[in-house]
Amino acid sequence: MSSMYGSIESNSPPSSIKILVLGGNGFVGSHVCKEALAQGFSVASLSRSGRPSIKELWADEVEWYKGNLLEPESLKDAMRDATSVISCVGGFGSPSYMCTLNGTANVNAVQAAAENGVKRFVYISAASFGVIDYCIQGYYDGQRATEAEIKKRFADAEYSSSECEWLHLELKAHDSLLATLENAFARVILRPGFPAHTVPSHLRLMLPKSQRYGRSSETEPLKAEEAGRETSRSTAKILVLGGNGFVGSHVCKEALAQGLSVSSLSRSGKPSTRESWAEKVEWHKGNLLEPESLRDAMSDATAVVSCVGGFGSPSHMRTLNGTANVNAVQVASEQGVQRFAYVSAASFGVIDYFLQGYYDGQRVTEAAISSRFPNGGVILRPGYIYGKSESIIFAPFEKVLQYAEPLRRIPLIGPVFSPPVSVFKVAKVIVKGVTDPTFSPGVVDLYSIIRLGKEL
Ligand SMILES: NC(=O)c1ccc[n+]([C@@H]2O[C@H](COP(=O)([O-])OP(=O)(O)OC[C@H]3O[C@@H](n4cnc5c(N)ncnc54)[C@H](OP(=O)(O)O)[C@@H]3O)[C@@H](O)[C@H]2O)c1
């Protein structure tokens, strides 16, 4: 069975199994939809807003329903011919809101599914965090109520069997999809509080193959023949977008220190510094919001590193971190650039809500990189980046917090424990990422930046 999103190893005919994803337009739900489509299933989604803003191609293949889990009548149409339901609906808020959303709403869904003859119900719950549970009581109370309802209604659900071999194959694939999801989520559940907009490396397995940044395993280098096609270090030319900024200037310095040819593009061009490194960089003036102004600088670049981004009003952040960088990704891929690295940022949990445009923009850029540079896109997600003058304050925190990864997983407050990272490490990792053919494309999280930065 195959589809434009990927394939599974079976010659079965088009799917008669329909998976209804509740909240298929959300972070987890959209990945569930993509994975189910990749495996050739028929997919529907139900949420209050339907398909408001998803422009990606996969969404054309989903049947979108509008409905509210708190209004059971609104679920019936979508449930009617669903074989399985996967609920990705839930969230935080006041205690009573959490109880209603995680509990009542999902309980309604479980009941409607059972009444409509749905055969399987998968629910994305969360692991307990001991005493911390008391701070978000409604969240866990609601989830446990939903789990109890699932146990009650779907205790001995069996698949209908069929004599048709292809249906048998489909059911097997269906089983394996559910197992994949259950396993993946079992791991997510062990990591509650996972950043709302990030795709942890283990979840990349759930993305369509074409969107897994090419190689999902960090231990899997490019094959010899592919590596041969990559530019050798002596002919590599790196274009740093924002090479006069804080991170960008360190990337320029690191690349020069490694003997690479370096150019930079930004609106103001050459910075006023008198430091000698700046004389060795080829400075271009250009604006990422005017794609034509990038073509000259990109024409002979083998790799591009974007250090463009920043804060401001929500729409400015969306434009600068998103639109501007997406333009750069597009021009780079049209100009035949081989590798594209981007300095994104790690999520800061609840704080993300106050910086929505910043993260929205970054995730849009990341998606563009994964689709345009599936084999050569490197995305760094550092937390706070400190420079030499701040190292006396931040270096000790980096040292201690790098070993405290489990603390970062605590819901809501966990991200406070994110280790800061030195700009020198960020620069080293990014230069390695665009020059070493064995460096795996994909997301490099803050702990990996610290670890790799130490090794280099
Ligand atoms: N600093 C941190 O602690 C930290 C932490 C996590 C992630 N990050 C990420 O790391 C990246 C770099 O941050 P930074 O601290 O180095 O920022 P920065 O010092 O403000 O540098 C931004 C650079 O982007 C250029 N730029 C801005 N708008 C542009 C446009 N429209 N076209 C072309 N160039 C443009 C600026 O130069 P011109 O003004 O001359 O155009 C400047 O060189 C950002 O994506 C940021 O989100 C930073």
The ligand as an SDF file (V2000), in Angstrom:
LIG
                    3D

 48 52  0  0  0  0  0  0  0  0999 V2000
   20.7200   35.1810   21.7980 N   0  0  0  0  0  0  0  0  0  0  0  0
   20.0820   34.1730   22.3840 C   0  0  0  0  0  0  0  0  0  0  0  0
   20.1520   33.9790   23.6160 O   0  0  0  0  0  0  0  0  0  0  0  0
   19.3010   33.1800   21.5610 C   0  0  0  0  0  0  0  0  0  0  0  0
   18.7560   32.0510   22.1880 C   0  0  0  0  0  0  0  0  0  0  0  0
   18.0730   31.0970   21.4320 C   0  0  0  0  0  0  0  0  0  0  0  0
   17.9350   31.2940   20.0720 C   0  0  0  0  0  0  0  0  0  0  0  0
   18.4300   32.4140   19.4610 N   0  0  0  0  0  0  0  0  0  0  0  0
   18.2330   32.5450   18.0140 C   0  0  0  0  0  0  0  0  0  0  0  0
   19.5050   32.7100   17.3880 O   0  0  0  0  0  0  0  0  0  0  0  0
   19.3490   33.5320   16.2250 C   0  0  0  0  0  0  0  0  0  0  0  0
   20.3640   34.6840   16.2790 C   0  0  0  0  0  0  0  0  0  0  0  0
   20.1080   35.4670   17.4370 O   0  0  0  0  0  0  0  0  0  0  0  0
   21.0570   36.6960   17.8490 P   0  0  0  0  0  0  0  0  0  0  0  0
   20.9770   36.8360   19.3320 O   0  0  0  0  0  0  0  0  0  0  0  0
   22.3980   36.5150   17.2160 O   0  0  0  0  0  0  0  0  0  0  0  0
   20.2810   37.9230   17.1770 O   0  0  0  0  0  0  0  0  0  0  0  0
   20.8750   39.3780   16.7500 P   0  0  0  0  0  0  0  0  0  0  0  0
   22.1600   39.6740   17.4230 O   0  0  0  0  0  0  0  0  0  0  0  0
   19.7470   40.3380   16.8880 O   0  0  0  0  0  0  0  0  0  0  0  0
   21.1650   39.1670   15.1970 O   0  0  0  0  0  0  0  0  0  0  0  0
   20.1590   39.1430   14.2330 C   0  0  0  0  0  0  0  0  0  0  0  0
   20.8290   39.2740   12.8890 C   0  0  0  0  0  0  0  0  0  0  0  0
   19.8030   39.2150   11.8690 O   0  0  0  0  0  0  0  0  0  0  0  0
   19.9960   40.2950   10.9190 C   0  0  0  0  0  0  0  0  0  0  0  0
   18.6800   40.5820   10.3610 N   0  0  0  0  0  0  0  0  0  0  0  0
   17.5360   40.9210   11.0390 C   0  0  0  0  0  0  0  0  0  0  0  0
   16.5090   41.0880   10.1850 N   0  0  0  0  0  0  0  0  0  0  0  0
   16.9980   40.8330    8.9380 C   0  0  0  0  0  0  0  0  0  0  0  0
   16.4260   40.8120    7.6350 C   0  0  0  0  0  0  0  0  0  0  0  0
   15.1310   41.0970    7.4270 N   0  0  0  0  0  0  0  0  0  0  0  0
   17.2190   40.5060    6.5690 N   0  0  0  0  0  0  0  0  0  0  0  0
   18.5320   40.2310    6.7800 C   0  0  0  0  0  0  0  0  0  0  0  0
   19.1220   40.1950    7.9800 N   0  0  0  0  0  0  0  0  0  0  0  0
   18.3670   40.5030    9.0480 C   0  0  0  0  0  0  0  0  0  0  0  0
   20.6100   41.4070   11.7640 C   0  0  0  0  0  0  0  0  0  0  0  0
   21.4060   42.2930   10.9860 O   0  0  0  0  0  0  0  0  0  0  0  0
   20.8310   43.6420   10.3270 P   0  0  0  0  0  0  0  0  0  0  0  0
   20.0950   44.3740   11.4070 O   0  0  0  0  0  0  0  0  0  0  0  0
   22.0330   44.2900    9.8050 O   0  0  0  0  0  0  0  0  0  0  0  0
   19.9280   43.2000    9.2360 O   0  0  0  0  0  0  0  0  0  0  0  0
   21.5470   40.5970   12.6690 C   0  0  0  0  0  0  0  0  0  0  0  0
   22.7400   40.3110   12.0080 O   0  0  0  0  0  0  0  0  0  0  0  0
   17.8920   33.9900   16.2060 C   0  0  0  0  0  0  0  0  0  0  0  0
   17.1540   33.1510   15.3430 O   0  0  0  0  0  0  0  0  0  0  0  0
   17.4430   33.7940   17.6350 C   0  0  0  0  0  0  0  0  0  0  0  0
   16.0580   33.5750   17.7380 O   0  0  0  0  0  0  0  0  0  0  0  0
   19.1320   33.3560   20.1730 C   0  0  0  0  0  0  0  0  0  0  0  0
  1  2  1  0
  2  3  2  0
  2  4  1  0
  4  5  1  0
  4 48  2  0
  5  6  2  0
  6  7  1  0
  7  8  2  0
  8  9  1  0
  8 48  1  0
  9 10  1  0
  9 46  1  0
 10 11  1  0
 11 12  1  0
 11 44  1  0
 12 13  1  0
 13 14  1  0
 14 15  2  0
 14 16  1  0
 14 17  1  0
 17 18  1  0
 18 19  2  0
 18 20  1  0
 18 21  1  0
 21 22  1  0
 22 23  1  0
 23 24  1  0
 23 42  1  0
 24 25  1  0
 25 26  1  0
 25 36  1  0
 26 27  1  0
 26 35  1  0
 27 28  2  0
 28 29  1  0
 29 30  1  0
 29 35  2  0
 30 31  1  0
 30 32  2  0
 32 33  1  0
 33 34  2  0
 34 35  1  0
 36 37  1  0
 36 42  1  0
 37 38  1  0
 38 39  2  0
 38 40  1  0
 38 41  1  0
 42 43  1  0
 44 45  1  0
 44 46  1  0
 46 47  1  0
M  CHG  2   8   1  16  -1
M  END
$$$$
